[in-house]
Amino acid sequence: MHFELVESFSFHFKTLRLQAGIATLTELTKLLAEKGFIYEESLLSHWQRDRKVPKRREIFIALLKIFSEKNQILTHDTCNQFLASANQGHLTTKELDSLKVK
């Protein structure tokens, strides 16, 4: 029997945030606000500590857009792993077209 290790949402969230050069959660809250999503920094801290996971798919796509806009080169697989870690399935064709991914 073969089991695939799936990293947690918090792992992907923190890793992608840091790889995108977003040093603080405060900075990320500002970037999310620019996309129309107003969140307290404490909620993002819960996401990063695996205490909570966003519920709305639009948040995940906004996060992926922010990461890609910050020159984080995202792959299709990376995006799908991020989504799958929060039980959000995979990118749709429309979502894929809106992101800068390989």
Phi, psi and omega in degrees: 000136182243129177244135177265129178284122178250120179290153182289162175302316182300322178299309181295318181301308182293316181299311181294322179299311182291321178295332179279357178081020178266099190287329185230158176291331176300315178298318180293323178298323178293318179294321176295321179299323177297335178268000178095012180246113182259116180225149173286145177302327181297327178292318177297326176297321177295322177299317184289335181263007177066028177267333178216159177226138177304152181257329184271128181301327181302329179294316180298317181293320177298318178298315179297321177296316179300313181299317181290324178293336178272023177067020172278116180283113181258143174256163176304316180296318179299315179299316180293325176295318178301311180295315182297328181295343179244021180057041180252012178072221183232168178297140172276167178300319179297316179296318180300319180295333182275351181252154175265088181231159177266000000 
